[in-house]
Amino acid sequence: MRYDAIIIGGSFAGLSAALYLERARRTVCVLDTAKPRNRFTDASHGQFGHDGSNPLTMLATMREQVAAYPTIDFVDQAAVHAVREGDGLTVSLANGAALSSARLLLAFGIVDQLPDIPGVAERWGHSVIHCPYCHGYEFSDKRLGVLNMSTLSGHQASLIPEWGPTTFFLNGGMIDPNLDADLARRGVVVEPARIEGLVGEGNHLSAVRLAGGRELPLEALYIGPSYRFSINIAERLGCAIETGPLGPIVMVDEMKATNVADVYAAGDITRMGHTVTFACGDGVMAALAIHRSLVFGRAS
C-alpha cells in the first residue's frame, strides 16, 4: 500500500498532523518509537485544557483519538532511511520492512545531551529543568540555580530571577564581562567553583556539591543542554540544516516545507523554541500544507 503521507514521529507534532490529514480523508502512516522528549517529566504545563497533565497520558489520549479514524496506520518501528523513488518516497524501517508514500513529514524530535555531572540525569525533568515557562512556576520563590553551559546560559541566568533567588554556577568556566552589570542588576549571585555533583533524595534537589566538598542549598537547577536529532534521516535526504546555538535545525518555510520536494518537517527539529503548543501548531500547519499539495500539486 502507498500512503498519502508517512509521518516519522508519533509525539505532539506528528499526531497533530495525522489528525488533520485523516480528517481530510487521507491515508496516513505514523512511525512511532514511543520515546518522546518530555517522557522524563511528570507534568506538562502551558497548554490550555492540559496544564499539569502527564505528557505520556496526553500522548496516549491523542493516539487513541487519532486511531479512531479508518485511514490511519501506526507502525511502532524506527525509521532508518528514506529515499525518493519515482514520484514518491520510500521509508525503510529497523525491522527490514519498507513503506512508500506521496509525502513525508519529519517529526522525529531531538535528544538532549545532558552534562556529565553526577545526579543530573536522574533529576532531569523534575528538579533539573530547562524551560521556566514549562516548569518554573512550581519552583516559585525557591532557591534556584543556572548552570553555565553555553553562550546562552548568561541570558538564562538573567531571566530566572523572575521565579526566585538565583545563583549562576560558572562550573569552573568564564563569564562574559558584558553580563556582569546585568546579572548584578537582577540580583544574581555568581558562583565560580566547579560542580562535583547534585545532592537530594530521589529526583529532588536539595544542594549542589562544589569542588572541595562545599555544599550550596538549591531546589532547582536550570540547564540549557545542547541536543542532536534523534535520527539522521533529514541529513540523508538532503534537507537544508542550520547550526543553531544549541543544536541543528531543519530549515522550513512558513508552511513547514523543506527544500526537498514532498518532504515537510515539524516540531522541535525546526525551531529553537520548544513547547508542546508550538509542536502541535507546527504539526497542524504541516498537515494543511501536505493536504493542499496533494490536492493542487507541489507548487501550491
C-alpha positions as CSV (number, residue, x, y, z in Angstrom):
1,M,0.0,0.0,0.0
2,R,1.2,3.5,-0.8
3,Y,0.1,6.1,1.7
4,D,-0.7,9.8,1.1
5,A,1.7,10.6,3.9
6,I,4.1,8.9,6.2
7,I,4.9,10.7,9.5
8,I,8.1,9.9,11.2
9,G,7.4,10.6,14.9
10,G,4.4,9.9,17.0
11,S,4.6,12.7,19.5
12,F,2.8,16.0,19.6
13,A,3.7,17.4,16.2
14,G,3.3,14.1,14.4
15,L,-0.1,13.2,16.0
16,S,-1.4,16.7,15.4
17,A,-0.5,16.4,11.7
18,A,-2.0,12.9,11.5
19,L,-5.4,14.1,12.9
20,Y,-5.8,16.9,10.4
21,L,-4.7,14.7,7.4
22,E,-7.1,11.9,8.3
23,R,-9.9,14.3,8.8
24,A,-9.2,15.3,5.2
25,R,-9.7,11.6,4.4
26,R,-6.1,11.0,3.5
27,T,-4.3,7.7,4.2
28,V,-1.6,8.2,6.8
29,C,1.1,6.0,8.5
30,V,2.7,7.1,11.7
31,L,6.0,5.6,12.7
32,D,6.5,5.8,16.5
33,T,9.3,4.6,18.8
34,A,7.4,5.8,22.0
35,K,10.3,7.9,23.2
36,P,9.0,11.5,23.3
37,R,11.5,14.1,24.5
38,N,9.4,15.0,27.6
39,R,8.9,11.5,28.8
40,F,11.2,12.2,31.8
41,T,8.8,14.7,33.4
42,D,5.5,14.0,35.3
43,A,3.7,17.1,34.2
44,S,3.5,19.3,31.1
45,H,2.4,23.0,31.5
46,G,1.3,25.9,29.4
47,Q,-1.3,24.2,27.1
48,F,-4.9,25.1,27.6
49,G,-7.0,22.1,28.7
50,H,-3.9,20.1,29.7
51,D,-2.0,22.3,32.1
52,G,-0.3,20.0,34.6
53,S,-1.1,16.8,32.7
54,N,1.3,13.9,32.4
55,P,2.8,14.1,28.8
56,L,2.6,10.3,28.3
57,T,-1.0,10.3,29.3
58,M,-1.7,13.2,26.9
59,L,0.0,11.3,24.1
60,A,-1.9,8.1,24.8
61,T,-5.2,10.1,24.6
62,M,-4.1,11.8,21.3
63,R,-3.1,8.4,19.8
64,E,-6.4,6.9,20.8
65,Q,-8.3,9.7,19.2
66,V,-6.2,9.6,16.0
67,A,-6.6,5.8,15.9
68,A,-10.4,6.2,15.8
69,Y,-10.2,7.2,12.1
70,P,-10.2,4.5,9.4
71,T,-7.4,5.9,7.3
72,I,-4.6,5.7,9.9
73,D,-2.0,3.0,10.5
74,F,0.5,3.0,13.3
75,V,3.8,1.2,13.0
76,D,5.8,1.0,16.2
77,Q,9.2,0.9,14.4
78,A,12.1,3.2,14.0
79,A,12.7,4.7,10.5
80,V,16.4,4.2,9.5
81,H,16.4,5.5,5.9
82,A,14.3,7.4,3.4
83,V,14.8,7.9,-0.3
84,R,12.9,9.2,-3.3
85,E,11.8,6.6,-5.7
86,G,9.9,7.8,-8.8
87,D,7.2,10.2,-7.8
88,G,7.2,9.2,-4.2
89,L,9.3,8.4,-1.1
90,T,10.3,5.1,0.5
91,V,11.0,4.8,4.1
92,S,13.0,1.8,5.4
93,L,12.3,0.5,8.9
94,A,14.5,-1.0,11.6
95,N,12.8,-4.4,11.2
96,G,13.7,-4.5,7.4
97,A,10.3,-3.5,6.1
98,A,9.7,-0.6,3.7
99,L,6.8,1.7,3.3
100,S,6.0,4.2,0.5
101,S,4.1,7.5,0.4
102,A,3.5,10.6,-1.7
103,R,4.5,12.9,1.1
104,L,6.8,12.6,4.1
105,L,6.6,14.5,7.4
106,L,9.7,14.6,9.6
107,A,8.6,15.0,13.2
108,F,11.1,12.7,14.9
109,G,12.3,15.2,17.6
110,I,15.5,15.7,19.4
111,V,17.7,14.2,22.1
112,D,19.1,16.4,24.9
113,Q,22.7,15.9,25.7
114,L,23.0,16.3,29.4
115,P,26.1,17.4,31.2
116,D,28.3,14.7,32.8
117,I,27.6,15.8,36.3
118,P,26.6,13.1,38.9
119,G,22.9,13.5,39.8
120,V,21.8,15.4,36.7
121,A,20.3,12.6,34.7
122,E,18.1,11.1,37.4
123,R,16.7,14.6,38.2
124,W,16.2,15.7,34.6
125,G,12.6,16.9,34.1
126,H,12.0,17.0,37.9
127,S,14.4,19.3,39.7
128,V,16.9,19.8,36.9
129,I,14.9,21.6,34.3
130,H,15.2,23.6,31.1
131,C,12.2,25.8,30.4
132,P,11.0,28.2,33.1
133,Y,7.7,28.7,31.3
134,C,7.1,24.9,31.4
135,H,8.3,24.2,35.0
136,G,9.3,27.5,36.7
137,Y,6.0,28.3,38.5
138,E,6.3,25.1,40.6
139,F,9.6,26.4,42.0
140,S,8.4,29.9,42.7
141,D,10.5,31.7,45.4
142,K,12.7,28.6,45.8
143,R,16.5,28.6,45.7
144,L,17.3,28.4,42.0
145,G,20.4,27.9,40.0
146,V,21.6,28.1,36.4
147,L,24.4,26.0,35.1
148,N,26.9,27.7,32.7
149,M,26.8,25.5,29.6
150,S,26.9,27.8,26.6
151,T,26.9,31.4,25.5
152,L,23.1,31.5,26.2
153,S,23.5,30.5,29.8
154,G,24.1,34.1,31.0
155,H,20.9,35.2,29.3
156,Q,19.1,32.3,31.1
157,A,20.6,33.4,34.4
158,S,19.3,36.9,33.9
159,L,15.8,35.6,33.2
160,I,15.4,33.1,36.0
161,P,15.2,35.6,38.9
162,E,11.6,36.2,37.8
163,W,10.8,33.0,39.6
164,G,13.1,33.2,42.6
165,P,16.6,34.0,44.0
166,T,19.2,32.7,41.5
167,T,22.8,31.6,41.5
168,F,24.7,31.3,38.3
169,F,27.1,28.4,38.5
170,L,30.1,29.0,36.3
171,N,31.3,25.4,36.9
172,G,34.9,26.4,36.5
173,G,34.2,28.4,33.3
174,M,34.3,32.0,32.4
175,I,31.7,34.7,32.4
176,D,31.1,37.2,29.6
177,P,32.2,40.5,31.2
178,N,29.4,42.3,29.4
179,L,27.0,40.3,31.6
180,D,28.3,41.4,34.9
181,A,26.2,44.5,35.2
182,D,23.0,42.8,34.1
183,L,23.5,39.9,36.5
184,A,24.2,42.3,39.3
185,R,21.1,44.3,38.5
186,R,19.0,41.2,38.5
187,G,20.4,40.1,41.9
188,V,22.1,37.0,40.5
189,V,24.9,35.5,42.7
190,V,27.8,34.2,40.6
191,E,29.5,31.0,41.9
192,P,32.7,30.3,40.1
193,A,33.6,26.9,41.6
194,R,33.3,23.6,39.7
195,I,30.3,21.4,40.5
196,E,31.1,17.9,41.7
197,G,27.5,16.6,41.9
198,L,24.0,17.2,43.0
199,V,22.5,16.2,46.4
200,G,18.9,15.2,47.3
201,E,16.5,12.4,47.9
202,G,15.3,10.6,44.8
203,N,14.7,13.1,41.9
204,H,14.5,16.0,44.3
205,L,17.4,18.5,44.6
206,S,18.5,19.9,48.0
207,A,22.0,21.1,47.3
208,V,24.9,21.4,44.8
209,R,28.2,19.9,45.9
210,L,31.1,22.1,44.8
211,A,34.8,21.4,44.5
212,G,36.4,20.8,47.9
213,G,33.1,19.4,49.3
214,R,31.3,22.6,50.0
215,E,27.5,22.4,49.5
216,L,25.2,25.2,48.5
217,P,21.5,24.7,49.2
218,L,19.4,24.6,46.0
219,E,16.0,23.3,45.0
220,A,16.0,23.6,41.2
221,L,18.8,23.8,38.6
222,Y,18.2,25.2,35.2
223,I,20.3,23.9,32.3
224,G,20.3,24.7,28.6
225,P,21.7,21.4,27.1
226,S,22.9,21.0,23.6
227,Y,20.9,18.5,21.5
228,R,21.0,16.3,18.4
229,F,18.4,14.9,16.1
230,S,17.1,11.5,17.2
231,I,17.8,10.1,13.8
232,N,19.8,11.3,10.8
233,I,17.1,11.0,8.1
234,A,16.9,14.7,7.4
235,E,20.6,14.8,6.6
236,R,20.4,11.7,4.4
237,L,17.5,13.2,2.4
238,G,19.5,16.4,1.8
239,C,17.3,18.7,3.8
240,A,18.9,22.1,4.5
241,I,20.1,22.2,8.1
242,E,21.2,25.2,10.1
243,T,23.5,25.0,13.1
244,G,21.8,26.7,16.0
245,P,23.4,27.8,19.3
246,L,22.4,24.5,21.0
247,G,21.9,22.2,18.0
248,P,20.8,21.6,14.4
249,I,17.6,23.0,13.0
250,V,15.8,21.7,9.8
251,M,15.1,24.7,7.7
252,V,11.4,25.0,6.6
253,D,9.3,27.7,5.0
254,E,6.1,29.2,6.6
255,M,4.2,26.1,5.5
256,K,6.7,23.7,7.0
257,A,8.1,22.5,3.7
258,T,11.8,21.7,3.5
259,N,14.0,22.3,0.5
260,V,13.4,18.7,-0.6
261,A,10.3,18.2,-2.7
262,D,7.4,16.5,-0.9
263,V,9.3,16.4,2.4
264,Y,8.0,18.5,5.3
265,A,9.2,18.9,8.9
266,A,7.6,20.0,12.2
267,G,8.2,20.3,15.9
268,D,11.4,20.6,17.9
269,I,13.7,19.8,14.9
270,T,12.5,23.0,13.1
271,R,12.8,25.7,15.8
272,M,14.8,27.0,18.8
273,G,11.7,27.4,21.0
274,H,10.4,24.1,22.2
275,T,7.0,23.7,23.7
276,V,4.1,21.3,23.3
277,T,1.9,24.1,22.0
278,F,4.5,25.0,19.3
279,A,4.8,21.4,18.3
280,C,1.1,20.9,17.9
281,G,0.8,24.1,15.9
282,D,3.6,23.1,13.6
283,G,2.0,19.7,13.0
284,V,-1.3,21.3,12.0
285,M,0.4,23.7,9.6
286,A,2.4,20.9,8.0
287,A,-0.8,18.8,7.6
288,L,-2.6,21.7,5.9
289,A,0.4,22.2,3.5
290,I,0.7,18.5,2.8
291,H,-3.0,18.2,2.0
292,R,-3.0,21.3,-0.3
293,S,0.0,19.9,-2.1
294,L,-1.9,16.6,-2.7
295,V,-4.9,18.4,-4.0
296,F,-3.3,21.2,-6.1
297,G,0.2,19.9,-6.7
298,R,3.6,20.8,-5.3
299,A,3.5,24.5,-6.5
300,S,0.5,25.4,-4.3
